[in-house]
Amino acid sequence: MAPKKKFSREDIINAAFDIAKVEGLESITIRKVAQKLGSSIAPIYVNFDDVDELIKQVVMKTMDMSRQMIADQNSGQPFRDVGIASLKFAKEYSVLFRDLIMKNNTHMQYESNDINLVIEQMGKDPVLEGFTNEELKTILLKMQVFQTGLSVMVANGLLPEDFSDERMIEMLDSTAEDVIATAHFRKDGVLDEIKNKKGL
């Protein structure tokens, strides 16, 4: 009789991830994962207390993948890197994207370390010179609002069929330029001057 195959914790997480990326996080069950592995449920309960712990690990794996997608861009432009990575994730893992971004859940909690890392990178960009960390956070939030909206459209197939990846990247770049330029105008008092001239 052939010896039973041993499954590592990573094997189990990967099997659960494969289910989630097609059917969604809520579709992960101990029995489904066991079937995916071709095993009994015993190895899963050896490694995880319950399905909630397993789902949490799948979410952590997903977040790690997302961070790696951002790191892979490595353009030196944080907005561009985060935006392109988000669009790529929404396109390749649309089911998981909808689960994590569009549904009310406790999975997507922005970690302060992630935010601080982006802010640190933004501070090195000459175009963003002179802004305080709080001002950089506001700029980042505005870009996240736009980038998330565009990614939602990608994940749900709401963009025109001829809307290429290149056009999406161009839109990200031009929006970033607009947000940064407006932030500079506001900081330098230019917006107030324009409002005064127009009697606003």
C-alpha positions, 0 to 999 in steps of 0.5 A: 500500500502506497504511503499517504502523501503529506501536505504542508501548510503552504500546500493547503493555503495554495489549494484554498487560494485556487478555490477562492480565485475562481469561486470567491473566499466564501466558497472555501470549505475544509471539505472542498480544500481536501477534495482539491488536494485529493486527501481527507480533511485530517491534514487540514485540521492538523495545520488549521484550527478552522476554516476561518483561520485558513481563509485568513491565511489565503487573504494574507497570501493575496496581500503578499501577492499584491505587494509583490505586484507593486514591487515588480513595477519599480518605476520610482513613481509610487502612484504609477506602481500602485495603480498599475499593480491594482489594475493588473490584480483586478484583471487577473484576479477579478473574483478576489478583487470583488471579494476584498474591495467591493464587499463589506468585510473585515479582510481589507485593513490597510496596514500602517506599515504599507501606507508609511512605505508608500509615503516614504517613497513619495517623499523621495519624488522631486515632484512631491518635494515640499509636502508634509507627510499629512499632505502626502497622505491626502494626495495618496488618498485622492489617488487611491479613490481614483485608482480603486474606481478604475480597478472596479471597472476593470474587475467588472468589465465596465470599460469599453472593449477597445480600452487598452492597458496603455490607455488605462496607464495613461489615465493613471499618469494624467490623473496623478499629474492633475492631483499633484498640480492641484496640491501644489496650487493649493499649497502655494495659494494659487487656487485662492488667487484664482477664486478671488479673481473669479469672485468665488 
